Amino acid sequence: MSSEGKKLFNIIILGVSFMFIFTAFQSCGNIAQTVITNLNNTDFHGSGYTSMSIIYGVLSASNLISPSLVAIVGPQFSMVVSGVFYSLYIAVFIQPATWAFYTASVLIGIAAAVLWTAQGNCLTENSDENTIGRNSGIFWALLQFSLIFGNLYIYFAWQGKTHISESDRRTVFIALTVISLVGTVLFFLIRKQEDTKAPGDDDSTNEILGENSSARNKMMRAVAAFKKSITLSFTKEMLLLSVTTAYTGLVLTFFSGVYGTCIGAVNRFGSEEKSLIGLSGIFIGVGEILGGAIFGLLSKKSRSGRNPVVMLGILVHFIAFYLIFFNVPNDAPIAPMEGTDQVAYMIPSKEVAMLCSFLLGLGDSCFNTQLLSILGFLYSEDSAPAFAIFKFVQSICAAVAYFYSNYFLLQWQLLIMVIVGFFGTITFFTVEWGAAAALAARGSDYSSI
């Protein structure tokens, strides 16, 4: 297999592995609060929102050290170990205990930081400036198939049910745990890139320096990665992109946890309210996959760069927020187990709710594919620190959003996303114009990015 073919194979395996892991994890996130609400009359007293807040809070802090860990053990092994911790978190729901639930939330926060840093490193290692857009799209589209498969199962398994039994819960989470483990095992199929050094150089170096030198070199790389993360954090481009990244963190919280909970709490949807959580996830996934395919795989046909895609993303999201505001009752995010009988500004419509799910996914893919692309382009030599900063900002904003989701009415959550999204779009435009100018100075075609 050619070098280019090997790189494309690695990208596909990377995307498929993430698809399996996040089929389990995102499905778990969509139904966690609903399942927990049905458990809170037992000895279990956890909160799905609080758990997610812990996960993303720990994730954000762990991104300070994740480049160093990836530098020491390598991206492949980092992703394998992280995948195991994802599986353990999901397995907690098979027989929930409050202490295990929150402990697993802390552990998966650390694992997520390492996983996504290693993913960014692997994506960049297998791309160049001419293929980063295509590869970002392939990875994103494959990843978002996770929203389809897991939620299809939930939709059919929970159709017509207003209460989730212990048997239903165990069946779902055993299946999701196995799916997550399959994705973890697939990481072993990723092929390492051939060393660019001459064979004799490596052999002689190993003979002279030995294992102690190798360990010392790994530690030096870890320290260098940490220093690079701090340095990159204060560059103009990274500070501007952090506003855009912050917006994706808020939206991630909303569509992966809050919106599904809102739909499940609307009593006007009748006996379908619980199964609609799964259907909503499916429509979000369709939007994500469509966006990844169009704006990633077909990026070579665009001569306008990334800005039009991001502009489309914010417009699509604003339309979705407007419709959600009119369709979903304000108290839905914080409704009790019995749900809410309130009505917003129209009688709740399942069709409008599913349309909004699709628009949320489509808009999110617009932002994330372009952020992955521009980070890989700007920081091709420092991919691990750059992607660690990206996940740091995204996850800390997701943690904040999960925290206030316990208390804020729907209208205030939507307003926060509108404000941050507006400014995040402007800052992305600024960085993209700078990237286009730098590319033109090098004599490259703007459409190649």
C-alpha positions in Angstrom: 0.0 0.0 0.0 1.3 3.5 -0.9 2.1 6.0 1.7 -1.0 8.1 0.8 -3.2 5.0 0.8 -1.9 4.1 4.3 -2.7 7.5 5.6 -6.2 7.4 4.2 -6.7 3.9 5.7 -5.6 5.3 9.1 -8.1 8.2 8.8 -10.9 5.8 8.1 -10.0 3.5 11.0 -9.7 6.5 13.2 -13.2 7.6 12.2 -14.7 4.1 12.5 -13.2 3.6 16.0 -14.6 6.9 17.2 -17.9 6.0 15.6 -18.2 2.9 17.8 -17.0 4.6 21.0 -19.3 7.6 20.6 -22.2 5.5 19.4 -22.1 4.3 23.0 -21.1 7.5 24.8 -23.3 10.0 23.0 -26.3 7.6 23.3 -25.4 7.4 27.0 -25.3 11.2 27.2 -28.6 11.6 25.5 -30.5 9.3 27.8 -28.5 9.7 31.0 -30.6 12.4 32.6 -33.8 10.6 31.6 -32.6 7.3 33.1 -31.3 9.0 36.2 -34.7 10.7 36.7 -36.3 7.3 36.9 -33.6 6.1 39.4 -33.9 9.0 41.8 -36.6 7.3 43.9 -34.1 4.6 44.8 -30.7 4.8 46.6 -29.1 6.4 43.6 -29.0 10.2 43.8 -26.9 11.4 40.9 -27.5 14.0 38.3 -26.7 13.6 34.6 -26.1 17.3 34.2 -23.7 17.3 37.2 -21.9 14.3 35.8 -21.4 16.0 32.5 -20.2 19.1 34.2 -17.6 17.1 36.1 -16.5 15.3 32.9 -16.0 18.5 30.9 -14.5 20.3 33.9 -11.9 17.6 34.4 -11.4 17.3 30.7 -10.5 21.0 30.4 -7.9 20.8 33.2 -6.5 17.5 31.9 -5.8 19.1 28.5 -2.9 20.9 30.2 -1.1 17.6 30.6 -2.6 15.5 27.7 0.0 16.6 25.1 2.8 15.4 27.4 1.1 12.1 27.9 0.5 11.6 24.2 4.2 12.6 23.6 5.4 9.9 26.0 3.2 6.9 25.1 2.2 7.8 21.5 -1.2 8.6 20.0 -2.3 5.0 19.3 -1.8 3.6 22.8 -3.2 6.8 24.3 -6.5 6.2 22.4 -6.7 2.6 23.4 -6.4 3.3 27.1 -8.8 6.2 26.8 -11.3 4.0 25.1 -11.2 1.5 28.0 -12.2 4.3 30.4 -15.1 5.3 28.2 -16.4 1.7 28.4 -16.1 1.7 32.2 -18.1 4.9 32.4 -20.9 3.4 30.3 -20.8 0.2 32.3 -21.6 2.1 35.5 -25.2 2.5 34.4 -25.7 -1.3 34.3 -25.8 -1.3 38.1 -25.7 2.4 39.1 -24.1 3.6 42.4 -23.7 7.3 43.1 -20.0 7.0 44.2 -19.1 5.0 41.1 -21.0 7.3 38.8 -19.1 10.4 39.9 -15.8 8.6 40.2 -16.2 7.4 36.6 -17.1 11.0 35.6 -13.7 12.2 36.8 -11.8 9.3 35.1 -13.5 9.7 31.8 -12.7 13.5 31.9 -9.0 12.7 32.0 -9.4 10.0 29.3 -11.3 12.3 27.0 -8.6 14.9 27.1 -6.0 12.3 26.1 -8.3 10.7 23.5 -9.0 14.0 21.7 -5.4 15.2 21.8 -4.2 11.9 20.4 -7.0 12.1 17.7 -5.8 15.6 16.6 -2.2 14.3 16.5 -3.2 11.2 14.5 -5.3 13.3 12.1 -2.5 15.8 11.4 0.2 13.1 11.1 -1.8 11.5 8.3 -2.7 14.7 6.5 -1.0 17.6 4.7 -2.3 21.0 3.8 -3.9 19.6 0.6 -5.7 16.7 2.4 -6.5 18.2 5.9 -9.9 19.4 4.7 -10.8 16.1 3.1 -9.6 14.0 6.0 -11.3 16.3 8.6 -14.6 15.7 6.7 -14.1 11.9 6.4 -13.3 11.7 10.2 -16.2 13.9 11.1 -18.8 12.1 8.9 -17.7 8.7 10.2 -17.8 9.9 13.8 -21.3 11.3 13.5 -22.7 8.0 12.3 -22.5 7.3 16.0 -25.6 9.4 16.5 -27.6 7.3 14.1 -26.9 3.8 15.3 -27.2 4.2 19.1 -30.3 6.4 18.9 -32.0 4.1 16.4 -31.8 1.4 19.0 -33.1 3.7 21.8 -36.0 4.8 19.5 -37.3 1.3 18.8 -36.5 -0.1 22.3 -38.2 2.7 24.2 -41.1 3.4 21.8 -44.4 3.9 23.7 -42.7 3.7 27.1 -43.2 6.5 29.7 -41.1 4.7 32.4 -37.7 3.1 31.9 -37.5 -0.3 33.8 -34.4 -1.8 35.3 -34.4 -4.5 32.6 -34.6 -1.9 29.8 -31.8 0.1 31.4 -29.5 -2.9 31.8 -30.1 -4.2 28.3 -29.3 -0.9 26.7 -26.1 -0.2 28.7 -24.7 -3.7 28.3 -25.0 -3.3 24.6 -23.5 0.2 24.6 -20.5 -1.1 26.7 -19.7 -3.8 24.2 -20.0 -1.4 21.3 -17.5 1.0 23.0 -15.0 -1.9 23.6 -15.2 -2.8 19.9 -14.2 0.7 18.9 -11.3 0.6 21.4 -10.0 -2.6 19.9 -10.1 -1.1 16.4 -7.4 1.5 17.3 -4.9 -1.4 17.1 -5.4 -1.4 13.3 -4.0 2.1 12.9 -0.6 1.7 11.1 2.4 3.7 12.2 4.0 6.0 9.7 7.5 5.0 8.6 10.3 6.8 10.3 11.8 9.5 8.0 15.3 8.9 9.4 17.8 6.6 7.7 17.7 3.1 9.2 21.3 3.2 10.2 20.7 6.4 12.2 18.2 4.8 14.5 20.2 1.7 15.0 23.4 3.4 15.9 21.5 5.9 18.1 19.8 3.1 20.1 23.1 1.3 20.5 24.9 4.4 21.9 22.2 6.0 24.0 20.3 2.9 25.1 17.0 2.8 27.0 17.8 5.4 29.5 18.3 8.0 26.8 15.0 6.9 25.2 13.2 7.5 28.4 15.0 10.9 28.8 14.0 11.9 25.3 10.4 11.0 26.0 10.4 13.2 29.1 12.0 16.0 27.1 9.2 15.7 24.5 6.6 15.8 27.3 8.1 19.0 28.8 8.4 20.5 25.3 4.8 19.7 24.5 3.6 21.3 27.8 5.6 24.5 27.1 4.3 24.6 23.6 0.7 24.4 24.8 1.3 27.4 27.1 2.9 29.3 24.3 0.3 28.6 21.7 -2.5 29.5 24.2 -1.5 33.2 24.0 -1.0 33.6 20.3 -3.4 35.9 18.5 -4.9 33.2 16.3 -5.5 30.8 19.1 -7.1 33.4 21.3 -9.5 34.4 18.5 -10.3 30.8 17.7 -11.0 30.2 21.3 -14.2 32.3 21.1 -15.4 30.0 18.2 -14.4 26.9 20.1 -16.2 28.2 23.2 -19.4 28.4 21.2 -19.0 24.7 20.0 -18.7 23.7 23.7 -22.0 25.4 24.5 -23.7 23.9 21.5 -22.3 20.4 22.3 -23.9 20.6 25.8 -27.2 21.7 24.3 -27.6 19.1 21.6 -26.0 16.2 23.4 -27.7 16.5 26.8 -30.1 19.4 27.2 -32.3 19.2 24.1 -33.0 15.5 24.4 -34.0 16.0 28.0 -36.3 18.9 27.0 -38.0 16.7 24.4 -38.4 13.9 26.9 -40.0 16.3 29.4 -42.8 17.6 27.1 -46.0 15.8 28.1 -47.8 17.2 25.0 -45.8 14.7 22.9 -47.7 11.9 24.6 -46.4 8.3 24.9 -43.7 9.0 22.3 -41.8 11.5 24.4 -39.1 9.1 25.6 -38.6 7.4 22.2 -38.4 10.9 20.6 -35.1 11.4 22.5 -33.6 8.7 20.3 -35.2 10.0 17.1 -33.9 13.5 17.9 -30.4 12.0 18.2 -30.8 10.4 14.8 -31.8 13.7 13.2 -28.8 15.4 14.8 -26.6 12.7 13.4 -28.1 13.1 9.9 -27.3 16.8 10.1 -23.7 16.1 11.3 -23.0 13.5 8.6 -24.5 15.6 5.8 -22.4 18.6 6.9 -19.2 16.5 7.2 -19.8 15.1 3.7 -20.6 18.3 2.0 -18.1 20.6 3.8 -15.3 18.1 4.3 -15.3 15.6 1.5 -16.3 18.2 -1.2 -14.1 21.0 0.2 -11.7 20.7 -2.8 -14.5 22.1 -5.0 -14.8 25.3 -2.9 -12.7 28.3 -3.8 -14.0 30.5 -1.0 -12.3 28.9 2.0 -13.9 28.2 5.3 -15.8 31.4 6.1 -19.0 30.6 4.0 -19.3 27.3 5.8 -19.1 28.9 9.2 -21.6 31.6 8.1 -24.0 28.9 7.0 -23.5 27.2 10.4 -24.4 30.2 12.5 -27.4 31.0 10.3 -28.7 27.4 10.6 -28.2 27.5 14.3 -30.0 30.8 14.7 -33.0 29.4 12.9 -33.0 26.3 15.1 -32.8 28.4 18.3 -35.7 30.5 17.1 -37.9 27.5 16.4 -36.9 25.8 19.7 -37.8 29.0 21.6 -41.3 28.9 20.0 -41.8 25.1 20.2 -40.4 23.9 23.6 -41.7 25.1 27.0 -39.2 27.3 29.0 -39.1 25.0 32.0 -38.4 21.8 30.0 -34.6 21.6 30.9 -35.4 21.6 34.6 -38.8 19.8 34.6 -39.4 17.1 37.3 -39.8 13.4 36.5 -43.5 14.0 35.7 -42.5 16.3 32.9 -44.1 19.6 32.0 -47.6 20.5 30.8 -46.7 24.0 29.9 -46.8 25.3 26.3 -44.4 27.8 24.7 -45.6 30.1 21.9 -47.1 27.2 19.8 -48.5 23.8 20.5 -45.5 21.5 20.7 -44.8 19.9 17.4 -42.8 16.7 17.0 -42.0 17.6 13.4 -40.6 21.0 14.3 -38.6 19.4 17.2 -37.0 16.9 14.8 -36.3 19.7 12.2 -34.5 21.6 15.0 -32.5 18.5 15.8 -31.3 18.2 12.2 -30.4 21.9 12.1 -28.5 21.6 15.3 -26.4 18.8 13.8 -25.9 20.5 10.5 -24.7 23.8 12.1 -22.4 22.0 14.5 -20.7 20.1 11.7 -20.1 23.4 9.9 -18.2 24.7 12.8 -16.3 21.6 13.8 -15.1 20.5 10.4 -13.8 24.0 9.7 -12.1 24.3 13.2 -10.4 20.9 12.7 -9.3 22.0 9.2 -7.9 25.4 10.2 -6.1 24.0 13.3 -4.5 21.3 11.2 -3.5 23.9 8.7 -2.1 26.5 11.1 -0.5 24.1 13.5 0.7 21.2 11.4 4.0 21.1 13.3 2.4 21.5 16.8 -0.8 19.5 16.4 -1.0 17.8 19.8 -0.7 21.1 21.8 -3.1 22.9 19.4 -5.8 20.3 19.6 -5.3 20.1 23.4 -6.0 23.8 23.6 -9.1 23.4 21.4 -10.5 20.7 23.6 -9.5 22.6 26.8 -11.6 25.6 25.7 -14.5 23.6 24.3 -14.7 21.3 27.3 -14.5 24.0 30.0 -17.4 25.9 28.2 -19.3 22.6 28.0 -18.8 22.1 31.7 -20.1 25.6 32.5 -23.1 25.0 30.3 -23.9 21.6 31.9 -23.7 23.3 35.3 -26.1 26.2 34.5 -28.4 23.8 32.7 -29.5 22.6 36.2 -30.9 26.1 36.9 -31.5 28.2 33.7 -34.7 28.3 31.8 -34.6 27.4 28.1 -34.8 31.0 26.9 -31.6 32.1 28.8 -29.7 29.1 27.5 -30.6 30.0 24.0 -29.7 33.6 24.5 -26.2 32.7 25.7 -25.6 30.6 22.7 -26.8 33.3 20.3 -24.4 35.9 21.8 -21.3 33.7 22.0 -22.1 32.3 18.5 -22.2 35.8 17.0 -18.9 36.8 18.3 -17.3 33.4 17.6 -18.2 33.7 14.0 -16.6 37.1 13.7 -13.3 35.9 15.3 -13.2 32.8 13.1 -13.5 35.1 10.0 -10.6 37.1 11.3 -8.3 34.1 11.6 -9.4 32.7 8.3 -8.6 35.9 6.4 -5.1 35.8 8.0 -4.7 32.1 6.9 -5.8 33.0 3.4 -3.2 35.8 3.2 -0.4 33.5 4.5 -1.4 30.9 1.9 -1.4 33.4 -0.9 2.0 34.6 0.2 3.3 31.1 -0.2 1.8 30.9 -3.7 -0.7 28.1 -2.9 -4.3 27.9 -4.1 -6.8 29.1 -1.5 -9.2 26.4 -2.4 -6.7 23.7 -1.3 -7.4 24.5 2.4 
